[in-house]
């Protein structure tokens, strides 16, 4: 059997493909124009310049949840968080083992913490100090959101102590505190609800 090869110029072949795909109802992808390419580049540039950062933190002690928000939209949620040995009620005095309740803000970051990273909460505020002083007591302080104790380095990143164990801090897993570290800046407001 003899085979015959026909040489058709490339331009004619491409025209035929475009024509037949159009006739068969196939969708031919649109080639983006310069304006849409420029808009896509601008969106990408803005995404790089404006990384996701929380602008509010909500802690609900009864639900044991910590939620991060940006522009009133939830961007992260951490469940089964742990509190002080006495999780119910507002912290009032040093040594009461309670986690504060109310409106505060993150006022420091500590990469050299005794725990795997820590974000300090601005407790005590003026009202907390006044209350403790009226009763001749000290309100305490150094309340943090932090990971697991550094001496428990054999713990896996996702593992956390499964009961309330802090002196009033909010504890999460090491993996979670690393995520929080990236998303939360000094000055971020935090509301802690009963």
C-alpha positions as CSV (number, residue, x, y, z in Angstrom):
1,X,0.0,0.0,0.0
2,X,1.3,3.4,-0.9
3,X,0.9,6.3,1.4
4,X,0.7,9.9,0.2
5,X,1.7,12.7,2.4
6,X,0.2,16.1,1.9
7,X,2.1,19.1,3.1
8,X,-0.3,21.8,4.2
9,X,1.1,25.1,5.4
10,X,0.8,25.6,9.2
11,X,-1.3,28.7,8.9
12,X,-4.0,26.8,6.9
13,X,-3.9,23.9,9.4
14,X,-4.5,26.4,12.3
15,X,-7.3,28.2,10.5
16,X,-9.0,24.8,9.8
17,X,-8.7,23.8,13.5
18,X,-10.2,27.1,14.7
19,X,-13.0,26.9,12.1
20,X,-13.9,23.3,12.9
21,X,-13.8,23.7,16.7
22,X,-16.0,26.8,16.3
23,X,-18.5,24.8,14.1
24,X,-18.5,21.9,16.5
25,X,-19.4,24.1,19.4
26,X,-16.1,23.8,21.2
27,X,-15.0,26.6,23.4
28,X,-11.7,28.1,22.3
29,X,-9.9,29.7,25.2
30,X,-9.7,33.4,25.1
31,X,-6.2,34.9,25.1
32,X,-6.0,37.5,27.9
33,X,-5.5,41.0,26.7
34,X,-2.9,43.4,28.1
35,X,-5.4,45.1,30.5
36,X,-6.5,41.9,32.2
37,X,-2.9,40.7,32.5
38,X,-2.1,44.0,34.2
39,X,-5.1,43.7,36.6
40,X,-4.0,40.2,37.5
41,X,-0.4,41.4,38.2
42,X,-1.8,44.2,40.4
43,X,-4.0,41.7,42.4
44,X,-1.0,39.5,42.9
45,X,1.2,42.4,44.0
46,X,-1.4,43.6,46.5
47,X,-1.7,40.0,47.9
48,X,2.1,39.9,48.5
49,X,2.2,43.4,50.0
50,X,-0.8,42.8,52.3
51,X,-0.4,39.4,54.0
52,X,-3.3,38.1,56.0
53,X,-3.1,39.5,59.6
54,X,-5.7,39.3,62.3
55,X,-7.2,42.5,63.4
56,X,-9.2,41.0,66.2
57,X,-9.1,37.9,68.5
58,X,-12.1,36.4,70.3
59,X,-11.6,33.8,73.0
60,X,-14.7,32.0,74.3
61,X,-13.8,30.2,77.5
62,X,-17.0,28.1,77.7
63,X,-16.7,26.9,74.1
64,X,-12.8,26.6,74.5
65,X,-12.3,28.3,71.2
66,X,-9.9,31.1,70.0
67,X,-11.0,32.8,66.7
68,X,-9.0,35.2,64.6
69,X,-10.8,37.8,62.5
70,X,-9.7,40.2,59.7
71,X,-12.3,42.8,58.5
72,X,-15.0,40.9,60.6
73,X,-14.3,37.7,58.7
74,X,-13.1,34.6,60.5
75,X,-9.6,33.7,59.2
76,X,-8.6,31.0,61.7
77,X,-10.1,28.9,64.6
78,X,-8.4,27.0,67.3
79,X,-10.5,24.6,69.4
80,X,-9.9,22.7,72.7
81,X,-7.7,25.5,74.1
82,X,-6.6,25.3,77.7
83,X,-6.8,27.8,80.5
84,X,-5.7,28.3,84.1
85,X,-6.3,25.6,86.7
86,X,-9.4,27.5,87.7
87,X,-11.0,28.3,84.3
88,X,-14.3,29.8,85.5
89,X,-14.5,33.4,86.4
90,X,-12.4,36.5,85.8
91,X,-8.8,36.8,87.0
92,X,-8.7,39.2,90.0
93,X,-5.6,38.4,91.9
94,X,-2.1,37.0,91.5
95,X,-2.2,33.2,92.1
96,X,-5.9,32.7,91.6
97,X,-5.1,30.5,88.6
98,X,-7.9,32.2,86.6
99,X,-7.8,33.4,83.0
100,X,-8.9,37.1,82.6
101,X,-12.2,38.0,80.9
102,X,-12.8,41.3,79.1
103,X,-11.2,43.5,76.5
104,X,-7.4,43.6,76.2
105,X,-4.8,43.7,73.4
106,X,-1.6,41.8,72.5
107,X,1.2,44.0,74.0
108,X,4.3,41.9,73.4
109,X,5.7,38.9,71.6
110,X,8.3,36.6,73.3
111,X,10.3,34.2,71.0
112,X,12.4,33.1,74.0
113,X,9.6,32.1,76.2
114,X,9.6,29.1,78.7
115,X,6.8,27.8,76.4
116,X,6.9,27.4,72.7
117,X,6.5,31.1,71.7
118,X,4.2,33.4,73.5
119,X,2.0,36.5,72.9
120,X,1.4,38.6,76.0
121,X,-2.1,39.9,76.8
122,X,-2.4,43.4,78.3
123,X,-3.8,42.2,81.7
124,X,-4.1,43.9,84.1
125,X,-5.9,46.9,82.8
126,X,-6.7,50.0,84.9
127,X,-10.0,48.5,86.1
128,X,-8.2,45.2,87.2
129,X,-5.5,47.2,89.0
130,X,-8.1,49.4,90.8
131,X,-10.2,46.4,92.0
132,X,-7.2,44.5,93.4
133,X,-5.8,47.6,95.0
134,X,-9.1,48.4,96.8
135,X,-8.9,44.9,98.4
136,X,-5.2,45.3,99.2
137,X,-4.2,42.6,96.7
138,X,-1.9,42.4,93.6
139,X,-3.8,41.7,90.3
140,X,-1.0,39.5,88.9
141,X,0.1,39.8,85.3
142,X,2.2,38.1,82.6
143,X,-0.8,36.4,81.0
144,X,0.0,34.9,77.6
145,X,-1.3,32.9,74.7
146,X,1.5,30.3,74.4
147,X,2.4,26.8,73.3
148,X,3.5,23.8,75.3
149,X,6.3,23.9,77.9
150,X,9.8,23.7,76.4
151,X,10.8,20.9,78.7
152,X,8.2,18.7,77.0
153,X,10.2,18.8,73.7
154,X,9.3,15.2,73.0
155,X,5.6,16.2,72.4
156,X,4.5,16.2,68.8
157,X,3.6,19.6,67.3
158,X,-0.1,18.8,67.2
159,X,-0.2,17.4,70.7
160,X,-1.2,19.6,73.7
161,X,-1.7,18.9,77.4
162,X,-5.3,17.8,77.5
163,X,-6.4,19.6,80.7
164,X,-6.4,23.1,82.2
165,X,-2.9,23.6,83.5
166,X,-1.6,27.1,83.2
167,X,-1.5,29.9,85.9
168,X,-4.1,31.9,83.9
169,X,-2.6,31.8,80.4
170,X,-4.3,30.4,77.2
171,X,-2.5,27.4,76.0
172,X,-2.5,25.9,72.5
173,X,-0.4,23.3,70.6
174,X,3.0,24.2,69.3
175,X,1.8,24.1,65.7
176,X,-1.1,26.4,66.6
177,X,1.1,29.0,68.4
178,X,3.4,29.1,65.3
179,X,0.4,29.9,63.2
180,X,-0.8,32.5,65.7
181,X,2.7,34.0,65.8
182,X,2.5,34.6,62.0
183,X,-1.1,36.0,62.1
184,X,-1.1,38.2,65.2
185,X,0.8,41.5,65.7
186,X,1.4,43.6,68.8
187,X,-1.6,45.9,69.3
188,X,-4.2,43.3,68.1
189,X,-7.3,43.6,70.3
190,X,-8.5,40.5,72.2
191,X,-11.9,39.9,73.8
192,X,-12.1,37.0,76.3
193,X,-15.6,35.9,77.0
194,X,-16.7,33.7,80.0
